[in-house]
């Protein structure tokens, strides 16, 4: 499996919402998203200029990977190759 990339919270939140997670609520700089299939939710911290920790990033991926209907390793690959910055190139 590829090495976990360094990801900003805002980019990751936008990606999750775009590919199937439902935004639930926000409180301060923490945004909740929900997997509509399993109803499992996770909180994504969006602190300006700060990256998500690798453990937190991996934990959120593990909780919500089913919601966006791709494997965790594919998500990591997409972030590693910076396809998040050019979402038009993504084809599922």
Secondary structure, DSSP 4 states (H G I P E B T S, - for coil): -PPPPP-BHHHHHHHHHHTTPEEEEEETTEEEEE-TTT--EEEEE--TT-BPPHHHHHHHHHHHTTTTTS-HHHHHHHHHTTGGGGGGG---
